Amino acid sequence: LEGEPVAALYASLAAGDRAQSATILALTQAHLATVDQAQQQLVASLASHDVQVLYRVQRVYNGVAIYAPTDQIAAIAALPGVPA
């Protein structure tokens, strides 16, 4: 999906000297919630297609793995938030 994975955000925040650990944790948790919500919306959109959701990942990679018939690929690729 579009949007960086949670680990990438955490790494960029942790690299800066200005951020406190509590702030880093709060920002990371908020981003995780945003990524999870976007994935849930995509999974709801996929309900109208003949697909099986295999798994979702948020931390190191932001994506949803699905099993879909080949005739559905173009329609799925056109869904909002799906870059490929």
Gaussian input, Z-matrix of N, CA and C with variables (Angstrom, degrees):
# hf/3-21g

backbone

0 1
 N
 C     1     B1
 C     2     B2     1     A1
 N     3     B3     2     A2     1     D1
 C     4     B4     3     A3     2     D2
 C     5     B5     4     A4     3     D3
 N     6     B6     5     A5     4     D4
 C     7     B7     6     A6     5     D5
 C     8     B8     7     A7     6     D6
 N     9     B9     8     A8     7     D7
 C    10    B10     9     A9     8     D8
 C    11    B11    10    A10     9     D9
 N    12    B12    11    A11    10    D10
 C    13    B13    12    A12    11    D11
 C    14    B14    13    A13    12    D12
 N    15    B15    14    A14    13    D13
 C    16    B16    15    A15    14    D14
 C    17    B17    16    A16    15    D15
 N    18    B18    17    A17    16    D16
 C    19    B19    18    A18    17    D17
 C    20    B20    19    A19    18    D18
 N    21    B21    20    A20    19    D19
 C    22    B22    21    A21    20    D20
 C    23    B23    22    A22    21    D21
 N    24    B24    23    A23    22    D22
 C    25    B25    24    A24    23    D23
 C    26    B26    25    A25    24    D24
 N    27    B27    26    A26    25    D25
 C    28    B28    27    A27    26    D26
 C    29    B29    28    A28    27    D27
 N    30    B30    29    A29    28    D28
 C    31    B31    30    A30    29    D29
 C    32    B32    31    A31    30    D30
 N    33    B33    32    A32    31    D31
 C    34    B34    33    A33    32    D32
 C    35    B35    34    A34    33    D33
 N    36    B36    35    A35    34    D34
 C    37    B37    36    A36    35    D35
 C    38    B38    37    A37    36    D36
 N    39    B39    38    A38    37    D37
 C    40    B40    39    A39    38    D38
 C    41    B41    40    A40    39    D39
 N    42    B42    41    A41    40    D40
 C    43    B43    42    A42    41    D41
 C    44    B44    43    A43    42    D42
 N    45    B45    44    A44    43    D43
 C    46    B46    45    A45    44    D44
 C    47    B47    46    A46    45    D45
 N    48    B48    47    A47    46    D46
 C    49    B49    48    A48    47    D47
 C    50    B50    49    A49    48    D48
 N    51    B51    50    A50    49    D49
 C    52    B52    51    A51    50    D50
 C    53    B53    52    A52    51    D51
 N    54    B54    53    A53    52    D52
 C    55    B55    54    A54    53    D53
 C    56    B56    55    A55    54    D54
 N    57    B57    56    A56    55    D55
 C    58    B58    57    A57    56    D56
 C    59    B59    58    A58    57    D57
 N    60    B60    59    A59    58    D58
 C    61    B61    60    A60    59    D59
 C    62    B62    61    A61    60    D60
 N    63    B63    62    A62    61    D61
 C    64    B64    63    A63    62    D62
 C    65    B65    64    A64    63    D63
 N    66    B66    65    A65    64    D64
 C    67    B67    66    A66    65    D65
 C    68    B68    67    A67    66    D66
 N    69    B69    68    A68    67    D67
 C    70    B70    69    A69    68    D68
 C    71    B71    70    A70    69    D69
 N    72    B72    71    A71    70    D70
 C    73    B73    72    A72    71    D71
 C    74    B74    73    A73    72    D72
 N    75    B75    74    A74    73    D73
 C    76    B76    75    A75    74    D74
 C    77    B77    76    A76    75    D75
 N    78    B78    77    A77    76    D76
 C    79    B79    78    A78    77    D77
 C    80    B80    79    A79    78    D78
 N    81    B81    80    A80    79    D79
 C    82    B82    81    A81    80    D80
 C    83    B83    82    A82    81    D81
 N    84    B84    83    A83    82    D82
 C    85    B85    84    A84    83    D83
 C    86    B86    85    A85    84    D84
 N    87    B87    86    A86    85    D85
 C    88    B88    87    A87    86    D86
 C    89    B89    88    A88    87    D87
 N    90    B90    89    A89    88    D88
 C    91    B91    90    A90    89    D89
 C    92    B92    91    A91    90    D90
 N    93    B93    92    A92    91    D91
 C    94    B94    93    A93    92    D92
 C    95    B95    94    A94    93    D93
 N    96    B96    95    A95    94    D94
 C    97    B97    96    A96    95    D95
 C    98    B98    97    A97    96    D96
 N    99    B99    98    A98    97    D97
 C   100   B100    99    A99    98    D98
 C   101   B101   100   A100    99    D99
 N   102   B102   101   A101   100   D100
 C   103   B103   102   A102   101   D101
 C   104   B104   103   A103   102   D102
 N   105   B105   104   A104   103   D103
 C   106   B106   105   A105   104   D104
 C   107   B107   106   A106   105   D105
 N   108   B108   107   A107   106   D106
 C   109   B109   108   A108   107   D107
 C   110   B110   109   A109   108   D108
 N   111   B111   110   A110   109   D109
 C   112   B112   111   A111   110   D110
 C   113   B113   112   A112   111   D111
 N   114   B114   113   A113   112   D112
 C   115   B115   114   A114   113   D113
 C   116   B116   115   A115   114   D114
 N   117   B117   116   A116   115   D115
 C   118   B118   117   A117   116   D116
 C   119   B119   118   A118   117   D117
 N   120   B120   119   A119   118   D118
 C   121   B121   120   A120   119   D119
 C   122   B122   121   A121   120   D120
 N   123   B123   122   A122   121   D121
 C   124   B124   123   A123   122   D122
 C   125   B125   124   A124   123   D123
 N   126   B126   125   A125   124   D124
 C   127   B127   126   A126   125   D125
 C   128   B128   127   A127   126   D126
 N   129   B129   128   A128   127   D127
 C   130   B130   129   A129   128   D128
 C   131   B131   130   A130   129   D129
 N   132   B132   131   A131   130   D130
 C   133   B133   132   A132   131   D131
 C   134   B134   133   A133   132   D132
 N   135   B135   134   A134   133   D133
 C   136   B136   135   A135   134   D134
 C   137   B137   136   A136   135   D135
 N   138   B138   137   A137   136   D136
 C   139   B139   138   A138   137   D137
 C   140   B140   139   A139   138   D138
 N   141   B141   140   A140   139   D139
 C   142   B142   141   A141   140   D140
 C   143   B143   142   A142   141   D141
 N   144   B144   143   A143   142   D142
 C   145   B145   144   A144   143   D143
 C   146   B146   145   A145   144   D144
 N   147   B147   146   A146   145   D145
 C   148   B148   147   A147   146   D146
 C   149   B149   148   A148   147   D147
 N   150   B150   149   A149   148   D148
 C   151   B151   150   A150   149   D149
 C   152   B152   151   A151   150   D150
 N   153   B153   152   A152   151   D151
 C   154   B154   153   A153   152   D152
 C   155   B155   154   A154   153   D153
 N   156   B156   155   A155   154   D154
 C   157   B157   156   A156   155   D155
 C   158   B158   157   A157   156   D156
 N   159   B159   158   A158   157   D157
 C   160   B160   159   A159   158   D158
 C   161   B161   160   A160   159   D159
 N   162   B162   161   A161   160   D160
 C   163   B163   162   A162   161   D161
 C   164   B164   163   A163   162   D162
 N   165   B165   164   A164   163   D163
 C   166   B166   165   A165   164   D164
 C   167   B167   166   A166   165   D165
 N   168   B168   167   A167   166   D166
 C   169   B169   168   A168   167   D167
 C   170   B170   169   A169   168   D168
 N   171   B171   170   A170   169   D169
 C   172   B172   171   A171   170   D170
 C   173   B173   172   A172   171   D171
 N   174   B174   173   A173   172   D172
 C   175   B175   174   A174   173   D173
 C   176   B176   175   A175   174   D174
 N   177   B177   176   A176   175   D175
 C   178   B178   177   A177   176   D176
 C   179   B179   178   A178   177   D177
 N   180   B180   179   A179   178   D178
 C   181   B181   180   A180   179   D179
 C   182   B182   181   A181   180   D180
 N   183   B183   182   A182   181   D181
 C   184   B184   183   A183   182   D182
 C   185   B185   184   A184   183   D183
 N   186   B186   185   A185   184   D184
 C   187   B187   186   A186   185   D185
 C   188   B188   187   A187   186   D186
 N   189   B189   188   A188   187   D187
 C   190   B190   189   A189   188   D188
 C   191   B191   190   A190   189   D189
 N   192   B192   191   A191   190   D190
 C   193   B193   192   A192   191   D191
 C   194   B194   193   A193   192   D192
 N   195   B195   194   A194   193   D193
 C   196   B196   195   A195   194   D194
 C   197   B197   196   A196   195   D195
 N   198   B198   197   A197   196   D196
 C   199   B199   198   A198   197   D197
 C   200   B200   199   A199   198   D198
 N   201   B201   200   A200   199   D199
 C   202   B202   201   A201   200   D200
 C   203   B203   202   A202   201   D201
 N   204   B204   203   A203   202   D202
 C   205   B205   204   A204   203   D203
 C   206   B206   205   A205   204   D204
 N   207   B207   206   A206   205   D205
 C   208   B208   207   A207   206   D206
 C   209   B209   208   A208   207   D207
 N   210   B210   209   A209   208   D208
 C   211   B211   210   A210   209   D209
 C   212   B212   211   A211   210   D210
 N   213   B213   212   A212   211   D211
 C   214   B214   213   A213   212   D212
 C   215   B215   214   A214   213   D213
 N   216   B216   215   A215   214   D214
 C   217   B217   216   A216   215   D215
 C   218   B218   217   A217   216   D216
 N   219   B219   218   A218   217   D217
 C   220   B220   219   A219   218   D218
 C   221   B221   220   A220   219   D219
 N   222   B222   221   A221   220   D220
 C   223   B223   222   A222   221   D221
 C   224   B224   223   A223   222   D222
 N   225   B225   224   A224   223   D223
 C   226   B226   225   A225   224   D224
 C   227   B227   226   A226   225   D225
 N   228   B228   227   A227   226   D226
 C   229   B229   228   A228   227   D227
 C   230   B230   229   A229   228   D228
 N   231   B231   230   A230   229   D229
 C   232   B232   231   A231   230   D230
 C   233   B233   232   A232   231   D231
 N   234   B234   233   A233   232   D232
 C   235   B235   234   A234   233   D233
 C   236   B236   235   A235   234   D234
 N   237   B237   236   A236   235   D235
 C   238   B238   237   A237   236   D236
 C   239   B239   238   A238   237   D237
 N   240   B240   239   A239   238   D238
 C   241   B241   240   A240   239   D239
 C   242   B242   241   A241   240   D240
 N   243   B243   242   A242   241   D241
 C   244   B244   243   A243   242   D242
 C   245   B245   244   A244   243   D243
 N   246   B246   245   A245   244   D244
 C   247   B247   246   A246   245   D245
 C   248   B248   247   A247   246   D246
 N   249   B249   248   A248   247   D247
 C   250   B250   249   A249   248   D248
 C   251   B251   250   A250   249   D249

   B1=1.4547
   B2=1.5130
   B3=1.3082
   B4=1.4471
   B5=1.5199
   B6=1.2960
   B7=1.4598
   B8=1.5098
   B9=1.3332
   B10=1.4506
   B11=1.5219
   B12=1.3284
   B13=1.4555
   B14=1.5255
   B15=1.2964
   B16=1.4527
   B17=1.5320
   B18=1.3206
   B19=1.4637
   B20=1.5258
   B21=1.3202
   B22=1.4642
   B23=1.5256
   B24=1.3208
   B25=1.4581
   B26=1.5239
   B27=1.3057
   B28=1.4660
   B29=1.5304
   B30=1.3161
   B31=1.4656
   B32=1.5216
   B33=1.3274
   B34=1.4655
   B35=1.5246
   B36=1.3140
   B37=1.4663
   B38=1.5220
   B39=1.3131
   B40=1.4546
   B41=1.5245
   B42=1.3189
   B43=1.4613
   B44=1.5332
   B45=1.3058
   B46=1.4624
   B47=1.5164
   B48=1.3000
   B49=1.4696
   B50=1.5257
   B51=1.3264
   B52=1.4633
   B53=1.5320
   B54=1.2993
   B55=1.4708
   B56=1.5273
   B57=1.2978
   B58=1.4615
   B59=1.5167
   B60=1.3177
   B61=1.4665
   B62=1.5321
   B63=1.3206
   B64=1.4703
   B65=1.5311
   B66=1.3144
   B67=1.4615
   B68=1.5192
   B69=1.3266
   B70=1.4596
   B71=1.5236
   B72=1.3228
   B73=1.4609
   B74=1.5227
   B75=1.3178
   B76=1.4648
   B77=1.5302
   B78=1.3248
   B79=1.4643
   B80=1.5214
   B81=1.3210
   B82=1.4563
   B83=1.5267
   B84=1.3252
   B85=1.4630
   B86=1.5256
   B87=1.3235
   B88=1.4641
   B89=1.5265
   B90=1.3241
   B91=1.4637
   B92=1.5312
   B93=1.3263
   B94=1.4630
   B95=1.5248
   B96=1.3173
   B97=1.4711
   B98=1.5295
   B99=1.3293
   B100=1.4609
   B101=1.5266
   B102=1.3322
   B103=1.4658
   B104=1.5246
   B105=1.3297
   B106=1.4627
   B107=1.5305
   B108=1.3200
   B109=1.4662
   B110=1.5281
   B111=1.3305
   B112=1.4655
   B113=1.5231
   B114=1.3199
   B115=1.4654
   B116=1.5182
   B117=1.3115
   B118=1.4637
   B119=1.5300
   B120=1.3342
   B121=1.4620
   B122=1.5222
   B123=1.3237
   B124=1.4596
   B125=1.5294
   B126=1.3236
   B127=1.4692
   B128=1.5268
   B129=1.3195
   B130=1.4706
   B131=1.5301
   B132=1.3308
   B133=1.4712
   B134=1.5187
   B135=1.3139
   B136=1.4622
   B137=1.5271
   B138=1.3319
   B139=1.4605
   B140=1.5277
   B141=1.3276
   B142=1.4658
   B143=1.5290
   B144=1.3084
   B145=1.4665
   B146=1.5313
   B147=1.2759
   B148=1.4699
   B149=1.5231
   B150=1.3490
   B151=1.4697
   B152=1.5209
   B153=1.3109
   B154=1.4605
   B155=1.5306
   B156=1.3328
   B157=1.4616
   B158=1.5275
   B159=1.3307
   B160=1.4618
   B161=1.5236
   B162=1.3307
   B163=1.4639
   B164=1.5264
   B165=1.3286
   B166=1.4636
   B167=1.5296
   B168=1.3144
   B169=1.4644
   B170=1.5210
   B171=1.3331
   B172=1.4591
   B173=1.5310
   B174=1.2937
   B175=1.4564
   B176=1.5273
   B177=1.3012
   B178=1.4553
   B179=1.5233
   B180=1.2926
   B181=1.4549
   B182=1.5217
   B183=1.3030
   B184=1.4572
   B185=1.5186
   B186=1.3334
   B187=1.4482
   B188=1.5158
   B189=1.3186
   B190=1.4613
   B191=1.5235
   B192=1.3232
   B193=1.4608
   B194=1.5243
   B195=1.3282
   B196=1.4601
   B197=1.5210
   B198=1.3048
   B199=1.4615
   B200=1.5165
   B201=1.3466
   B202=1.4581
   B203=1.5205
   B204=1.3212
   B205=1.4623
   B206=1.5319
   B207=1.3111
   B208=1.4573
   B209=1.5232
   B210=1.3233
   B211=1.4662
   B212=1.5309
   B213=1.3232
   B214=1.4614
   B215=1.5369
   B216=1.3308
   B217=1.4677
   B218=1.5272
   B219=1.2909
   B220=1.4663
   B221=1.5316
   B222=1.3129
   B223=1.4582
   B224=1.5188
   B225=1.3209
   B226=1.4560
   B227=1.5227
   B228=1.3249
   B229=1.4581
   B230=1.5293
   B231=1.3159
   B232=1.4654
   B233=1.5321
   B234=1.3220
   B235=1.4547
   B236=1.5322
   B237=1.3458
   B238=1.4611
   B239=1.5395
   B240=1.3220
   B241=1.4579
   B242=1.5150
   B243=1.3279
   B244=1.4644
   B245=1.5251
   B246=1.3470
   B247=1.4604
   B248=1.5234
   B249=1.3245
   B250=1.4731
   B251=1.5098
   A1=109.96
   A2=115.65
   A3=120.25
   A4=108.92
   A5=117.14
   A6=121.45
   A7=110.58
   A8=115.22
   A9=118.55
   A10=111.78
   A11=117.13
   A12=119.98
   A13=110.56
   A14=116.78
   A15=122.85
   A16=111.35
   A17=118.18
   A18=120.89
   A19=111.71
   A20=117.97
   A21=121.02
   A22=110.92
   A23=117.38
   A24=121.06
   A25=109.98
   A26=116.53
   A27=120.63
   A28=110.57
   A29=116.92
   A30=120.59
   A31=111.39
   A32=117.31
   A33=119.33
   A34=111.20
   A35=117.94
   A36=120.79
   A37=111.31
   A38=117.02
   A39=121.25
   A40=111.88
   A41=117.84
   A42=121.61
   A43=111.52
   A44=117.81
   A45=121.13
   A46=111.46
   A47=116.72
   A48=121.53
   A49=112.21
   A50=117.15
   A51=120.46
   A52=113.83
   A53=118.17
   A54=120.90
   A55=111.14
   A56=115.79
   A57=122.57
   A58=108.56
   A59=116.71
   A60=120.16
   A61=112.15
   A62=118.21
   A63=120.41
   A64=110.15
   A65=116.56
   A66=120.85
   A67=110.56
   A68=115.94
   A69=120.67
   A70=110.03
   A71=116.79
   A72=121.24
   A73=111.09
   A74=117.08
   A75=120.67
   A76=111.28
   A77=116.92
   A78=120.18
   A79=111.66
   A80=116.54
   A81=120.80
   A82=111.04
   A83=117.02
   A84=120.52
   A85=111.51
   A86=117.15
   A87=120.35
   A88=110.47
   A89=116.30
   A90=119.59
   A91=110.57
   A92=117.24
   A93=120.97
   A94=110.41
   A95=116.99
   A96=120.50
   A97=110.93
   A98=117.40
   A99=121.52
   A100=111.10
   A101=116.27
   A102=121.12
   A103=109.97
   A104=116.95
   A105=121.19
   A106=110.88
   A107=116.83
   A108=120.36
   A109=111.05
   A110=117.10
   A111=120.47
   A112=110.39
   A113=116.58
   A114=119.94
   A115=111.25
   A116=117.49
   A117=120.32
   A118=111.06
   A119=116.83
   A120=120.29
   A121=110.53
   A122=116.56
   A123=119.78
   A124=110.43
   A125=116.89
   A126=120.22
   A127=110.13
   A128=117.69
   A129=120.73
   A130=110.28
   A131=117.59
   A132=121.16
   A133=111.69
   A134=116.40
   A135=121.14
   A136=112.63
   A137=116.85
   A138=120.17
   A139=111.77
   A140=117.19
   A141=119.75
   A142=112.40
   A143=117.14
   A144=122.36
   A145=108.55
   A146=116.25
   A147=121.13
   A148=109.25
   A149=116.24
   A150=120.71
   A151=110.46
   A152=113.73
   A153=121.38
   A154=106.90
   A155=117.60
   A156=121.31
   A157=107.16
   A158=115.35
   A159=120.71
   A160=111.26
   A161=116.16
   A162=120.33
   A163=109.42
   A164=115.06
   A165=122.62
   A166=107.97
   A167=116.85
   A168=121.93
   A169=108.68
   A170=115.91
   A171=119.77
   A172=113.37
   A173=119.01
   A174=119.77
   A175=114.40
   A176=118.82
   A177=121.22
   A178=110.89
   A179=117.06
   A180=123.83
   A181=106.85
   A182=117.31
   A183=121.39
   A184=107.81
   A185=116.59
   A186=118.22
   A187=114.06
   A188=113.53
   A189=122.94
   A190=106.66
   A191=116.35
   A192=120.83
   A193=108.36
   A194=115.14
   A195=119.95
   A196=110.03
   A197=114.59
   A198=122.84
   A199=105.28
   A200=115.71
   A201=119.75
   A202=110.81
   A203=116.28
   A204=119.82
   A205=109.63
   A206=116.90
   A207=120.48
   A208=113.06
   A209=117.87
   A210=119.09
   A211=112.62
   A212=117.99
   A213=122.25
   A214=112.75
   A215=117.85
   A216=121.01
   A217=111.97
   A218=118.61
   A219=121.49
   A220=111.35
   A221=117.34
   A222=121.19
   A223=111.66
   A224=116.70
   A225=120.63
   A226=110.64
   A227=117.71
   A228=121.62
   A229=111.93
   A230=116.88
   A231=121.42
   A232=113.34
   A233=117.99
   A234=120.91
   A235=110.03
   A236=117.44
   A237=120.96
   A238=110.82
   A239=115.59
   A240=120.80
   A241=114.23
   A242=118.34
   A243=121.64
   A244=108.04
   A245=117.65
   A246=118.81
   A247=113.57
   A248=117.27
   A249=120.51
   A250=109.68
   D1=166.09
   D2=174.25
   D3=-70.32
   D4=153.56
   D5=-179.51
   D6=100.85
   D7=141.06
   D8=-176.40
   D9=-73.45
   D10=151.93
   D11=176.05
   D12=-67.83
   D13=159.93
   D14=-174.95
   D15=-62.19
   D16=-39.69
   D17=-178.56
   D18=-63.22
   D19=-34.62
   D20=178.53
   D21=-65.55
   D22=-42.06
   D23=176.82
   D24=-63.28
   D25=-46.30
   D26=-179.71
   D27=-58.70
   D28=-45.15
   D29=-178.60
   D30=-63.04
   D31=-40.79
   D32=-179.99
   D33=-68.82
   D34=-35.17
   D35=177.99
   D36=-72.20
   D37=-41.52
   D38=-177.34
   D39=-69.12
   D40=-23.38
   D41=-178.87
   D42=-72.84
   D43=-24.60
   D44=-178.84
   D45=-82.42
   D46=144.58
   D47=-179.82
   D48=-80.02
   D49=-19.41
   D50=-172.64
   D51=-79.63
   D52=-18.49
   D53=-174.26
   D54=-89.83
   D55=139.04
   D56=174.77
   D57=-89.09
   D58=154.69
   D59=-177.02
   D60=-60.94
   D61=-35.74
   D62=179.06
   D63=-66.42
   D64=-37.57
   D65=178.32
   D66=-67.47
   D67=-43.08
   D68=178.18
   D69=-59.97
   D70=-44.92
   D71=179.51
   D72=-61.93
   D73=-45.31
   D74=-178.85
   D75=-63.86
   D76=-44.27
   D77=179.20
   D78=-65.59
   D79=-39.39
   D80=179.25
   D81=-65.88
   D82=-43.11
   D83=178.39
   D84=-65.01
   D85=-37.82
   D86=178.31
   D87=-65.79
   D88=-40.29
   D89=178.87
   D90=-67.22
   D91=-39.54
   D92=176.69
   D93=-59.21
   D94=-41.76
   D95=178.51
   D96=-64.66
   D97=-38.53
   D98=178.52
   D99=-65.35
   D100=-45.10
   D101=178.81
   D102=-63.04
   D103=-44.78
   D104=179.97
   D105=-61.23
   D106=-42.13
   D107=179.70
   D108=-64.12
   D109=-42.15
   D110=178.54
   D111=-62.95
   D112=-39.41
   D113=178.54
   D114=-67.37
   D115=-40.30
   D116=178.09
   D117=-62.40
   D118=-38.60
   D119=177.88
   D120=-65.54
   D121=-39.91
   D122=178.14
   D123=-64.94
   D124=-44.92
   D125=179.40
   D126=-60.21
   D127=-38.56
   D128=176.45
   D129=-63.99
   D130=-39.48
   D131=177.46
   D132=-65.85
   D133=-32.75
   D134=-179.25
   D135=-71.53
   D136=-14.72
   D137=-178.59
   D138=-61.77
   D139=-26.98
   D140=-179.80
   D141=-83.31
   D142=-4.01
   D143=177.54
   D144=-108.71
   D145=160.64
   D146=-178.05
   D147=-87.62
   D148=71.40
   D149=-176.65
   D150=-127.37
   D151=159.42
   D152=174.24
   D153=-119.39
   D154=123.21
   D155=176.69
   D156=-79.78
   D157=120.95
   D158=-179.00
   D159=-85.42
   D160=-49.79
   D161=177.65
   D162=-165.60
   D163=165.78
   D164=176.13
   D165=-126.40
   D166=143.32
   D167=176.37
   D168=-131.79
   D169=144.90
   D170=-177.00
   D171=-129.84
   D172=-29.66
   D173=-166.53
   D174=-81.70
   D175=-53.39
   D176=-178.14
   D177=-95.92
   D178=-28.84
   D179=177.99
   D180=-139.72
   D181=139.58
   D182=178.65
   D183=-100.20
   D184=102.10
   D185=-178.64
   D186=-164.91
   D187=166.66
   D188=176.74
   D189=-127.79
   D190=122.67
   D191=177.59
   D192=-92.78
   D193=131.01
   D194=-179.47
   D195=-132.97
   D196=160.70
   D197=170.49
   D198=-114.74
   D199=119.48
   D200=-175.31
   D201=-138.66
   D202=150.25
   D203=173.80
   D204=-64.85
   D205=148.64
   D206=-177.12
   D207=-61.79
   D208=-27.59
   D209=-179.95
   D210=-74.19
   D211=-6.01
   D212=179.14
   D213=-99.99
   D214=-7.66
   D215=-172.58
   D216=-60.47
   D217=-47.02
   D218=-178.78
   D219=-62.17
   D220=-42.19
   D221=179.04
   D222=-65.10
   D223=-39.95
   D224=179.16
   D225=-69.40
   D226=-41.02
   D227=179.05
   D228=-62.98
   D229=-24.85
   D230=-179.53
   D231=-84.01
   D232=-7.72
   D233=-179.80
   D234=-66.79
   D235=147.13
   D236=179.12
   D237=-59.40
   D238=135.42
   D239=176.67
   D240=88.02
   D241=-3.87
   D242=-178.99
   D243=-99.32
   D244=105.54
   D245=-179.50
   D246=-80.50
   D247=-24.43
   D248=-178.80
   D249=-157.71

